[in-house]
């Protein structure tokens, strides 16, 4: 978990680098802002790995108003929130926060933490495509809904193709 001092440092770094982020979009490297991996929770690390593998232009802990979005694309205003079971217990507070971000023009996607522990290879480990188109479609749809990599692939297909 990030301290208040770290959050302030992150906010200042983004403010200093925002022109560069926009100018270099989508290629600006988020590692120039902060040492992220040292501060990620396990579920955030899993999602970060998926984001990097899919080459999505998202920045960790991106500040918007009084909030920090877990992973965000500040140009397209797309955010990804990773919901750990212990952190997001107050559903009303989370809904209010999401509504405020959406009112600012952000599209927020939520990924339950439990869905971050499988990837495409493990999800399809024993499945053989090509024998039944309906079953193939159903399995791909499950992947897009039951695995963080699949959810992010869906975001990429919908917003970055």
N, C-alpha and C positions, 0 to 999 in steps of 0.2 A: 504494500500500500504506500502511496506517495505521501510524503509529509507536506504540510502547508508551504514550507520553504521550497520544496521541490516543485510544487504546483506553481508557485510564483515564478520560479526560474523558468519553467516550461512556458508559462504565459508570456513572459518577457522574450524568450527565445523565438516564439512564434511571431510576436509583434515585430521583432527585428528582421525576421526572415520571410515575412508574408509576401513582400514584393518579389523576392527571389523565387518563392514557391510558385506564385502565379506565373511569373515569367518563364520558368523552367517546366511548367506543368506539361505533361504528367511525370516528368523525369527527375524531379528534385528529390534527393535522397533524404529520408527522414532521420537517418542516423546522424546527420550533421547538427540536429537540434538538441539531442539528448541521448544518454546511454540507456535506451529503453529496456533491453533485456534484463538488466539488473533489477528492474522494478516491476516487471510483469508478474501477475499471479499465474499459476499453471494454465488456467483456461484462457487468459489473455495471450499467453505465449503460444498456445495452440492455434488461436485465431490469427495471431500475427504471422505464424508460419504459413498458414493457408493464404493470407493476404499477399505475402511475399511470393509464394509459389505461383499464384494467379496473376502476379504483376499488377495488382490494383493500386492506384495512386492514393493511398490512405495514410493518414498520419495519426499516430497514437496520442491519446490524451489531448485531443484538440479542444482548445477553449472557445466556448461560444457563450457570450454574456456571462452569467454567473456559474455556468456549468462546464464540465469537461466531458466530451464525447469519447468513449473508449477508442474508437477508430473512425476517422472522418476524412472525407474528400472535401476540402473547403471550396473548391471551384464548382463542383456539381451539387454541393450541399447534401451529400449522402453520408449518413452516419451509421455505425454499427455499435450496438451496445451488447456486451457479453454479460449475461445475467447469472451470477453465482447464487446458489441457494441461500447463502447466509447474508449476502449484501443487499439483495433486492427483495426484502420481505415486505416493505411498505408499498403495496401495489398502488394505492391512491397517490402517494408522493411520486412514484415513477410515472404514473399516467399524467399527472400535472406537469412534470418535467418534460415528458415527451410532447404533450400538447403545446407547451411554450416553445419548444424547439421547432415543431412543425409550423407554428404561427410565424416563426422567423424564416420560413421557407425550406427547412430541412426535411429530408425524408429519412426516417430512422427505422432501421431493421434491428430486431432483437434476436439474439441467439442464446438459448439456455446453455449454461455451462456444461451440462452433461453431454450435449451434442458435439462438444469439441474434442472428444477423446477417440474419435474414429475418423479415418480418412478414406479417400476413394478406394485405395487398394484393399484396406481391411473391410470396407463396406461391401465390396464386390468379390471378396476373396474366393468364395465357393460358387459364385454365380457365373453361368456361361450364357453370353448374349447370342442372339441369332436364331434360336430355336422356336421362339414364340414371341411375335411382335407385341402382343398385348402384355405379356409378362415382362418383356424388356422395358416397355413404356412404364409399367407399374413400378418396376425396380428402380428405374431412373428417377421417377417422381418421388419415391421414398428417399432416395439419396439426396434430392434437392430439398427435402423437408426434415430429414432426420440426421443430418451431419453438417457441421459448420462449413466444411469445404463445399458441400453441395449447395448450401444456402448462399455462400459467397460466389459460387459459380453462376447461380441464378441471377445474382445482382450484377455480375460482370456481363452476362448475356443480355440482360435487360437494359443496362445503363452505359455499357462501354463497348458495344459492338459496332 
